Each structure stands twice: as C-alpha cells, then as structure tokens.
Amino acid sequence: MDPELEAFIPFLPQLDMNDPVATRKDFAERAAAAPAPDTSAMEVEDRTVSADPDVAVRVYRPHQAQGAVVWLHGGGGVFGDLDTEHPWAARIADLSGAVVISVGYRLAPEHPFPAALDDGYAVLAWTAGHAAELGVDPARIAVGGHSAGANIAAAVALRARDERGPAIRFQLLNQPGLDDRQETWSARNFTDTPWFDRDKLAAAWRHYLGGRPATPYAAPARAADLSGLPPAYIATAEFCPNRDEGIAYALRLMQAGVSVELHQWPGTFHGSQAILSAAVSQRQNLELGAALRRALAA
C-alpha cells in the first residue's frame, strides 16, 4: 500500500453499513468538520428539479464553463447528501471547468432501487432541458460519480441509451460498484481492506436492492449489451472490492466498441483519494478533472 495512505488507516472512521441512520449522522458530522472548499471562482446555487418526487440539486457553475456533468455522490446508496458532497463537487467543477449538477438522490433502505436511478435520470433530463439557462451546450453533458454514485451514473447512461433519452457525451466512473453478485476475485478476497470491504459491500447491495432481484439498471455489470454507450473514464483502486468489476466493465465496453480510458491506481484503497495530502490522491483527483475537461472540450 502507498505509505502516505497507510499512515492514515488507524484514523479512518468505522462506518456501520447495517445502521444507516447512525452512519449518515457520523458521516455528516465528519464532513461538516472539514475545511470549506474555495468556491470563489464559481457560482453555487441550490435548485429543485421538478419530478415525482422533486429532486434537490446543487449547481456549481465555474466562470466560462464549457459543458456539464450530472454528478452522483458515493456512500453505498445509503449515506451522503448535497452537503457532504459539497467539497468534492466543488473540486470537480474547479478541476474540470464544467458545470457540476450535484444530485441529492433518495437513499436506501428507505428508498431502494429504482429511486436513486429515477432521481438521477430526472436530473439528466432537466439538465438537457435547461442547458441554455445553465449556459452549457446540450451536446456536452456527461454523467459521473464515485462508488455507488458511479453505479447510478452508469445506469443512467444505459437507460438513456435504451429509452432514447438525452444525449450523454461521457461517463466518468470512479471506483464504481457495478455487480451485486460479488463473484470477482477482489469482491471475494478483500474482506478486511480499509474503509470498504466485502461485508460492507454486501450490506450496501442489500439495502439498495431492498430484497428484489437485481436488473441491469440496478447492477450495470448484468447488462448483456454495452454497445452504443458513451465513452468512459473508469478508475479503480488496488485494494478495493469493486476493483475487478470496474476493470471487467471497462473491458466489456471496449469489446462493445466504446472508447474507454481505464486507470488502475496502485497502492490505493476505496475512497482513499479523500486523503488529500497524499501525492497519489492529488494525481487521482487531477486526473478525474482532466478527463472530464478533455471529454467536454469543443
């Protein structure tokens, strides 16, 4: 493991995925204690997207923004919100130069699949319909996210393809959790990895699916046909149970004729890019922003 990251392992919070309410509270308190991001180079505005039910979003509009990304936060589909994602969304906007529409999607287990997907898809449609108001080209809209958010982003891309919905220019999938079956080597063997391991992953899927069988929109790795999807940047972490399913999805996209950039980060673990002082985290975060900037360029 990267030595700069390893030094932080004793101080990582122990989140209990079997107690979503307590986990949300603990995560929110930790996020609130973090330094506020510098948003002086952008406009930040809370909006409400009309849907059934309505969806809260936070829009980050850098000066001279080029395109937009519908951004889905991580948290296993169980925790996280617009406030806890605020530093990340601001960072993505700053590094990419894109308008970031951060989505306050509904959380499991109270709102299992397809609630989060429906919310994400509604925000995609809203973004495309309000492109002029947002100051972006409707042909330059991406979807993206971390972890469970990357799962939802990939599912939104599948649904937009299947329903002939809004055009998606690009999908940015960081450490995506795409497969509920947990049959890959990394899902089976990473039982005590930092921050996120097999048991936490199983609990997250249990909450997200709500006891129902997974469909390809719930677990995109189950999709039989990946052709016609947007180009993708997929990043995986070496010591992450999601690692192998992210790599497998990237390979399947390539085999289906989709352009993919795949980056496997050695020495890292799930979510370790939050340790901003580590050099590898700085490289990871810069790459996410740069990949999005390239994809949305004219």
HELIX and SHEET records of a PDB file:
HELIX    1   1 PRO A    3  GLU A    6  1                                   4    
HELIX    2   2 ILE A    9  PHE A   11  5                                   3    
HELIX    3   3 PRO A   20  ALA A   33  1                                  14    
HELIX    4   4 HIS A   86  SER A   96  1                                  11    
HELIX    5   5 ALA A  115  GLY A  129  1                                  15    
HELIX    6   6 ALA A  131  LEU A  134  1                                   4    
HELIX    7   7 ALA A  148  ASP A  162  1                                  15    
HELIX    8   8 TRP A  185  ASN A  189  1                                   5    
HELIX    9   9 ARG A  198  LEU A  209  1                                  12    
HELIX   10  10 PRO A  220  ARG A  222  5                                   3    
HELIX   11  11 ARG A  243  GLN A  255  1                                  13    
HELIX   12  12 SER A  272  ALA A  274  5                                   3    
HELIX   13  13 ALA A  279  LEU A  296  1                                  18    
SHEET    1   A 8 MET A  42  VAL A  49  0                                        
SHEET    2   A 8 VAL A  55  PRO A  62 -1                                        
SHEET    3   A 8 VAL A  99  GLY A 104 -1                                        
SHEET    4   A 8 ALA A  68  LEU A  72  1                                        
SHEET    5   A 8 ILE A 141  HIS A 146  1                                        
SHEET    6   A 8 PHE A 170  ASN A 174  1                                        
SHEET    7   A 8 ALA A 232  PHE A 239  1                                        
SHEET    8   A 8 VAL A 260  PHE A 269  1                                        
END                                                                             
